[in-house]
Amino acid sequence: MRDASQRRPFESRGNSLHDSLWRLDHGFSVAIALVAIATLSVLLTALGTAISLAQFQVKAQLVADAAALSAADTLLGAVAGFPCENAEQIAKVDGAILKSCRIVGLGVILETTQNFGIFEVSRWAEASAIQ
């Protein structure tokens, strides 16, 4: 019978099944890490795009408000010209298109449109000329 000191420990065995499975597990871990990094990159890109779109929507609303205020000032007589033409010029300077413009009493209701990549952002605004 062999002495216990003559046995080789489990970890020191050569090409055992355990060692080959460990190497397989190591490769799988690398693949999982790469998938996790790719997923994180896609999620961060989507988050960045969503934040940019939200900022663009705020800018589009500000452009519509500025165009409506210029049209209301024109109705009031503070600015020379025609209300809808002035609103169109203000919108064009800020990169928007004046989609509709209506004069209702002493007020103006208008809608502007801007393109953000594949998205079209439309905003409306209303302003009144009060003396």
N, C-alpha and C positions, 0 to 999 in steps of 0.2 A: 504494500500500500504506500501511496505517496504521502509525503509530509505536506502539511498545509502551506509551508513556506515555499514549496516547489511549484505550487499552482500559479498560473499566470492570472493576474487580476483581470476583471471583465473589460476595463477600459483599455488595456494594453493589447487586446486581441487585434489581429491584422485586419483582413478584409471581411468583416462580419456584416451581417444584414443591418445591424444597428448603424454602422458607419455609413453605409450607402443611403439609408433612409435619412440620416442626418444631413448628408450632402443635398439630397432632394429637398428637404425642408428649407435649407439655406437658400436655394434658388427660388423657391416659392415665396420666401419672405422678401426677397429683392423685387419680385414681380408685384407683390402686394404693395410694397412701398412706392413703386413707380406708378401704379394705378392710383394710389392715394394722392400723390403729388399732382398727377394729371387732373384728377377730380377737383382738387383744391384750386388749381389754376383756372379751370373752367368756371368754377363758382365765383372766384374773385373777379374774373372778367365780366361775368354776368352782373355781378353787384356793381362794378364800375360803370357799366352801360346803363343800368337802372338809375344810378345816381346822376349821371350825365343827362339822361332823359328828364328826370325831375327838375334839374336846374334849367334845362332848355324850356320846359313848360312854364316855369316862373318868368323867364325872359320873354317868352311869347305873350304872356299876360301883360307884362309891363309895356311891351310894344303896342298892344291893343289899347291899353289905358292911355298911353301918350297920344296915340292917333285920335282917340275919342276926345281927349282934352283939347287938342288943337282944333278939332272940328267945332267943339262947343265955344272956344274962344273966337272962332271965326263967326259963328252965329251971333255972339255977343257984340262983335264989331271991334274987338281988341286986336284982331289979326286980319289983314286984308286977304281977299280971295274968296273962294267957294269952300264951304265946309268939307264936303267929301273929297274934293281935290287936294286940299291941305292934309287931310287924314291919309290919303293915298301916298302923298309925298313923304310924310313922317314914317309910314309903314315901310315904304320902299327903302328909305335910308337905313332902317334897322333890319333889312333883309326879309321883310314879310310882304305878303300880297294882300291887298284889301279885297276881301271876298264880297262883302255887302256893306252898304252904308245907307241908313234911313234917318231922315230928319223927322222927328215927332215933336210937334210944338216947339218948345225952346230946347229940346234935347236931341242927342244923336245916339243911335244904336248902330254899332258896326261889328263886323267879324273879320278877323285877320287869319291868315294861314301861313305857316312856315314849315319847311321840310327839315327833318333831322334824320339823315341816313335814309332808311326805308320807311320811316314814320312820318306822317303828316300831322302837325299839331295845329289845331284851330282853336282860337279864343275869341270871345266876344266881350265888348265893353260898352258901357253906357255913361254918358256925361250930359249934364244940363247946363245951360247958360242962364245963370241967376244973377240979376243985377242988385 
